[in-house]
Amino acid sequence: MRADLRQLMTFVIVAETGSLARASERLHLTQAALSLQLKNLQTTMGVTLLARTGRGLSLTEDGERLLPYAKEAVSAAAMFDQAAGILAGAAADAYTPVSIGTILDPAFLRLGEFLRITSSTLPHCRTELRHGISGWVKREVKAARLDVGFYLGDLEELTFERMALAKVTYVVIAPRGWGHIANRSWAELATLPWIGTPPDSVHHRLLAPLFKDLGVKQHTVARVDQEASMLELVRAGVGLSLAREDLAIKDAHLSGLAVSRQHRLTTDLSVIALKARSHERQIQALFQALKMVWPD
């Protein structure tokens, strides 16, 4: 002997409205269908729940006793549906693309390990990587077109949630045979030909205030927005540039580039997200994964 949930719901609504007609409007079923459900429920349970009166239908004594249990069963079913809907929504969210702004090279960012951990903590997410320079990443995160992004440099705005990952050192590199640069001052270096970068790049944001404080103007003969292109121009003898110290030393061995480690500039590598979005599950998971990849 088991009550059907639809029959219990019909019993509750009819008891509340006192009328098959009004219950029919609420449940969007015909009065005949509701009457049949009530009859089957009473037959199954072996009790009479409702009786006809001059004003419609009213609860019998058994109906009065059983109505609270019927309401509890219907309410529990509704709560079940709601909870299942929330879980289904969470699962659907997990399939929402997670966008990450990258800079530099994947090996330096430990990107492979980061994505491996991310795939286990967000197993159903689809990661989208978009590459650019730091200033672009900052704008895209601020506009919510990126969920998180790697960033080089100081970040004074209170708009962002920031997690520092490492200190990154840049040194001056020059074409083969320009070893004399190590003995020059920054002001003297400014007069030599330089390969410039856009204002959004970390190279520009490191050099511009330095030369401004010295009261000198950088002699720019070319401008590029990709580190690979910049290094190629240095190898071709076009002019000076900044490069990450690890890349500069490697290229010095492979290509014979001149490196001045006396001219060093250090900045922070961070990952950033909008502070207003830092509570979101996928962003918290990304930050947690980065803590595992960059434990120090």
N, C-alpha and C positions, 0 to 999 in steps of 0.2 A: 504494500500500500504506500504509494508515493505521490505527493502533490506536484502538479506541473507548475512551473514558474509563471507561465502565461495565465494559467487559471487563478493563481494566487494574486497576480496583479489585477486581474479583472475583479476578483472578490474585494480587494482593497479599494479600488476606484469606485465600484458600485456602492460599497459601504459608505464611502466619503460623500458621494453625490446623492445617494438615496434614490437614484433613478437610472434605469437602463438607457434612457434617451441622453441624459447628460454624460454618462459614462461612455456612451457610443461616440459622442463628440470629442471627448478627450483622448480616447484610444484609437479613433479613426477606424472603428469596426462597426458592423451592423448590429442592431439590437438582437437579431436572431443568433448571430455568432456569439455574442456575449452571454445570452441566455443558455446556449448549448454548453459553453465553457463552465458556467456556474453549475449547471445540472450535472455535468461529468465530474466536477470537483466534489460536489456533495455526495454523489454516488460512490466515488473512489474512497472518500474519507468516512462514509457511513454516518454522516451528520447533516442536519439541516442548518444552514448558515444564515439564510435570509428568508423573510416571509413578506408576502404582499399585504399592504394596508391600504387605506383610502388615500394616503398621501404618496404611495409608491412602494418602495422596498425598505424594510427595517431589519436590523440584526436580531437574530434569535439569541437566546441565552448562550447557546454553544458558540454562536457567531461572535458574541461579545468577548468570550474567553479566548477564541482563536485569532481574532483580528490582530492583536499586538504581535503574535508570532508571524502572521502573514506579512505584516508591515516590516518586521525585522528581516525576513527572508528577502523581500523585494529590495529593501535598502542595501542589504549585503550584496545582492547581485549587482545593484547600481554601482556600489563602491568597487566591486571587482572589475566591472567594465571600465570605470574611470582609471583604476590603477593599471589595468592592461593597456589602456590608451596612452598613459604617460610613458610606460615602458616601450611601447611601440614607437612613440614619438622620439624617445631617446635613441632607439635603434636607428630610426630614420635620420636623426641628426648626425649619427656616427658616419653615415655615408656622405654627409655634406663635405665638399672639398675643403681641405685645410691648406691655406696658401702661406708659403714661407718665402720671404725675400732674402736672397743670398748675395754675398759679395765675395771678393777674393776667390781662391781656388778651393774645391771641395775637400781636398786632403787637409788643408790648413784649418778649415772649419770643423773637421772631424764629422763631415756630413754623413758619410756612410753609416757610422756607428749611431749617430743621432737618429737617422731614419729607421735603422733596425730596431732601436728601442721604441721609437714612436709607433712602429707597426705592431708591436706587442701590447703597448698600453692603449692604443686606439686601433684595435684590429680591423675595424671596418672603415676606417677613414681613407680617403684618397688624397694623397699629398700632392700639391702642386708647387713646384719650385719656380721662382721668377728671379732672374739675375739682373743686377744693376749696380749702381754706386750708392754710397751711404746716404747722401742727401735724398736721392730718389726713394730709397727704402723708407726713410723717415716720413716723407710725404704720403707714400702709399699706405703705411700703417696708420697715419693720422686720419686718412680719408676712409679707413676701414676696408681698403681694397686688398690689403694683406693682413693676415691674422697676427703674425709675428715677423720679425726681420732682424738680420744681423746688421750691426751698425758700428762704425769706427768714429771715435771722437767724443768730445764732451757733449752732454745733453742736459741743458738747464731747464727745459720746459717741464712743468708739472703734469703735462698731459699724458706722459708715458710711464709705464711700468718698465723698469730697466734691471737687467741682471748682468753684472760685469763678468766676463769670461776669462780675459787674459790681457796682459800688457803687450802691445805690439810696437816694435822698434823699426823706424825707417832710417835709412842712410842715403847719402848722395852717391849716385853712380854716374859714370862718365864713359865715353868711348875709350877703346884700347889706346894706350899711350898718353892718357890724360892724368897720369899719376900725380902731377903737380897740384891737383885740386886739394889734396889733404893738407897742404900748407897754406891754403887761402882762407881768409875770413869769410863769414857769411856775406858781408857787404861786397867783397871782391867776387864771390861766386855769383852774386846777383847780376853782375855785368856780363857774364859768359852766356852763351846761347843755352836756353832751357826749353824743354818740351813741357808745355803747359797742360793743365787739365781743367775741366769745368769747375765752377764754384762749388758744386755739390760733392766733389771728390775729397777724400781725406788729404790727398797731396796738397790741394789748393788751400784747404782749411788749416793745414800745418804751416805752410810757407807764407801765405799772405800776411798774417799778423806779425810773423817774424820780420819780414822785409819792411813792413809798415813801421814797426817800432825802430828799425834801423834807419828809416828815412830814405830807403833806396827802392828802386823799381826793378822788378825781375825782367830780364831781357828774354822774352818768349818768342821763339822762332817757329813753333808748331804747337798744335793743340790736339790731344786725343782723349778719348773717354774709356779706353780699355787698357788694362795693365800690360797685356801681351803686345799690343801695338806700341805702347810706350817703350818697352824693352827693345823691341825690334828697331825703333828709331835710334835708340842709344847705340845699339850694336852697329847701326849704319853710319854712326859718326855725326848725327845731327846735333846732339847737345846733351845736357845734363838732365837728370830727373831724380826723383825720390823712388826708392824701392824698399820693400820689406827686407830686413837684414838677411833673413834666411835665403830669400831668392837672390839677393845681390851677391852673397858669397858663392852660391851655387853657380850663378852666371859668370862670376869672375873666374872660376875654375874652368868652366866649359868654353867661354867665349873670350876670356881675357879682358873683360871690362874692368875699368878702374873703380875701386870702391873706397870712399872716404868714411871710415867708421868714426872719424873725429867729428863729423857732422851728423849727429844723431838726434832724432826727434821721436818721442814716445807718445803713444795714445792708447786709449782703451778700446778693446773689442767687447761689444755687448750684444745682447739680444733684447729687443724692445717690443712692447705691445701697448695698445691703448689702455690707460689705467681704467677707463670706464668699462672695458671688456675683460679685465684681468680675472674676473670671477667665472668666466665661461669655462666649461669643462675641458674643451679641446685645448684652450690656451694654457690652462693650468697643467695639463698633461704634457704639453710641449716644453714648458719651463722645467717640469720635473725631469723629463728626459735629458734636457741640457745639463741639469745638475749632475746627472749620472755620467754624462760624457765629459764634463769639465768639473770634476770633483774638487779641484783646488782653486 
